């Protein structure tokens, strides 16, 4: 699952050996740190520089669901792209948005 939120971009997958856990992965450490501010029960960020995502949190599904709920609760903007104030991130998200429009064809 990919989640794009004002607080960051996350790739979330099932843990390979423990079905109670998920891996919340990110390209930017700050994205995970900001997620932990929303859901303090999430464990510390782990650096995984040789993995496909350089940062991750190994969390219980319940804690991830609480974080996801909080991301949704804080989504009070009428336009997601306009809510992203960091220009580099905004421009990259705009490219993703444009690429995903190809699914309409």
RAQUI-V62712 format. One record per helix or strand of 2 or more residues. SS is the DSSP state (H for helix, E for strand). FROM is the first residue (numbers start at 1). TO is the last residue. If there is no record, write none. Layout:
ss->SS from->FROM to->TO
ss->SS from->FROM to->TO
//
This chain:
ss->E from->2 to->5
ss->E from->8 to->14
ss->E from->21 to->26
ss->H from->29 to->38
ss->E from->46 to->47
ss->E from->55 to->60
ss->H from->61 to->73
ss->H from->80 to->83
ss->H from->87 to->104
//
